[in-house]
């Protein structure tokens, strides 16, 4: 059963803490993406990776970090430098890094800062 | 920056009616995609239309693209309660490289039974 999984579904963080959101795919896709969605808004690109061991900043990378050590995994760390981290985070993947492919999305992680 | 802007922001219709939502964008594109998002869930791909196509159908969905006006429309015919969701257009900008899609803010569609 192929797809993208994200964990946890809900995450609560105290101010000043770093947290890591998991994203795993078994679709054998090369490219993976992290988006942030605020209430009533569209998706904004945080980071993307076209291939293992390579990643690029998106439109709102400040306060976030990623790694791509394995093809299947693209974890996102929300650092204490991110001033307003409460949001819904979505991970996606595509077969290649080219945008003529549809993107496959995970179910999302809702992060709340207490 | 967000390229696509959907219109209207919210739409409420009766079950069985047709729903039309529009998307406008600013720069030249390679393709335009429509996605659906149920509340609190991930996005699901609906349809992709390339810049050299004018109309595309998939089941009860009909998408049009007018590159001269930089706009697209999504028509859902014979709406059902299960169509209640937010709908997003996403563009692949021409010459934008392989950095993914640019999403609009979405249209929230409510189908009243």
Interface residues (C-beta under 8 A of the other chain):
Chain A: X4 X6 X31 X33 X35 X40 X41 X42 X43 X44 X45 X48 X50 X56 X58 X59 X88 X90 X92 X94 X96 X97 X98 X99 X100 X102 X103 X104 X105 X106 X107 X108 X110
Chain B: X1 X2 X4 X30 X31 X33 X35 X40 X41 X42 X43 X44 X45 X48 X50 X88 X90 X92 X96 X98 X99 X100 X101 X102 X103 X104 X105 X106
